[in-house]
């Protein structure tokens, strides 16, 4: 479930608003997107994957996370962590070794 849009990291590109299949976010002119319908989040991680600056945290737990404070997420390296694990972003390589992730590689 989406937990955080980091105010300090967000560049207001609104990609999270665009890619969310359940319309969880609301675009706010001149400000960061707002998590408007958190309970509609399907934990698909699309918003976190497309965020170019790792400003989002999606908890893998549907009931949310105990680490909802941005400072704790930052300290634990969790902001953008899903994106990092699958290798999305410049200079990143996947650390996930699921067979489907490796399919098609030589």
PyMOL commands that set and color helices and strands:
alter all, ss='L'
color gray80, all
select helices_A, chain A and resi 15-19+38-40+46-50+70-75+81-85+99-102
alter helices_A, ss='H'
color red, helices_A
select strands_A, chain A and resi 2-5+25-26+34-35+56-58
alter strands_A, ss='S'
color yellow, strands_A
deselect
rebuild
show_as cartoon
